[in-house]
């Protein structure tokens, strides 16, 4: 009996030791596929454009061109603290175990190729994921993660999308296809027949094998700035051969004299590199910076603290914006310009920045957006354009504060969270909100939502600043990077301003606004030249150049802070009453000729005598006169400036 129990206990212990190893020897359908099925459905990406989740459809700037959040170089690791690029690692294949296998599984999971447990053991599920990836990227489908395969895995930007796929990546695919004119359906995130047909059309137009599947090579072409739209004419020479004559210089400034050894041939820019980037391009950059004497760290393929400092040093020496981002301009200086300034040479001067021409104020209380130009002192005080708008509701308010625009804009945007509604002329304010037109129900000029148009002048959006199409286009065309937008809720109520920027009526049976008459030129104004009322009295609702004179003069005297548009409403009446009270006149709020003349008269200078000082005593027989006392500066009357 004792022998039987010992044998039984030994079997149990052996079974426990073997079972962990059996976890990946059973068919994938019973382990990794089951684990995938047990996961929650993929949640929608919440990193959109804030409450409205606007997705630009015709973005004018590649996403890689955006600047990252400012990071202190001291917070970044050194390159030697990071692992070497994966091409230096061992070949991984079935049966291997370890941290590198776990990292491989994690990366494949991020790319949606691997759905099993992150076990660190290379079994059938991992092998099949590698095999699928190799097929998508045109590699031999061995299922072995050799250095070349691992290098592609860690630098991959896209995974294959086919009929039946769903999620945010499909949504981005549909949005880009719509931008290029191939897709006209709903931005649903579901890869069905309409999406497949659009991908086929794109592949055919762009000289790619027509499969209907958005493989990584198709997506690389689709999201590149060289993608050919449906209505574009394909150009076999879309990528011009670089003109190296642009780099020829006088003998006194040649590469040989500068000690710069140029690479053989022109090295074309292909991708923005910044903190956190990794891969072969980063290695190439590090090697080039080493050759130029800017970098002394390891050639690791990891863009970290030392690489960031070296890039900023190159940019500073060569008169570029020292942001540490390797965009096309910085890349060409580093690799293709034999006039590059080396570390110990005299730096190039940084170009004098061009002043930003405009500033903008969004007045939430009055629902008016005003654009200001620069005056002779460089201050933004001259109103250039006033536009009626709809800001966020009280439940979803617009972001109050000062925001500096980064220049991102698009001709169309879509709001997936709000029933796939659309808008034109999207200009980004911050990560949450933007200027854009009133809402459309489809990407069509005939699909404007009239209820959205009629709500202009009211709080109606989810935080964005809605404008008429004409005004949104003006902002899109004229407001650029560096413009400061102030969104304010503390400005006073201004009835005259709200009355002056009413929205035009829509033409009957269409979504086209009626033509707005050209504004009347601002009347000439002189404070001392009082208008002749001809016996009339100005009262509430009066209009004309006389009202404009009264508004402007009261503003100069410090009584009126509203919009001087030549129409007398509550704001003007209130200012007139305040002026009348200070002048000891009955505060009727009406203006007659006598009051006009009083406003035009120069303010009286009141002489005051300092009673604390007595005249100097006369000295008998002195034979001299004491100078008269000097009166102090006059004090302005009430409300005067």
Secondary structure, DSSP 8 states (H G I E B T S, - for coil): -HHHHHHHHHHHHHHHHHHHHHTTTS-GGGTHHHHHHHS--------SSGGGTEEESSBSS-GGGS------GGGS--GGGS---GGGS--B-TT-BSHHHHHHHHHHHHTTS--S---SB--HHHHHHHHHHHHHTT----S-B-HHHHHHHHH-----B-TT-BSHHHHHHHHHHHHTTS--S---SB--HHHHHHHHHHHHHTT----SSB-HHHHHHHTSTT---TTS---TTSS----GGGG---GGG-HHHHT----SS-----S-B-TT-BSHHHHHHHHHHHHHTS--S---SB--HHHHHHHHHHHHHTTS--SS-B-HHHHHHHHH-TT---TTS------------EEEEEETTTTEEEEEEE-TTS-EEEEEEEEE-B-B-STT----EEEE----EEEEEEEGGGTSEEEEEEEESSSS-EEEESEESSSSTT-B-HHHHHTTTS--BSSSEEE-HHHHHHHHHH--TT-EEEEES-S---HHHHHHT----B-TTSS-B-------------TTS----TT--B-TT-BSHHHHHHHHHHHHTTS--S--SSB--HHHHHHHHHHHHHTT----S-B-HHHHHHHHS---------TTS------TT----------------TT--
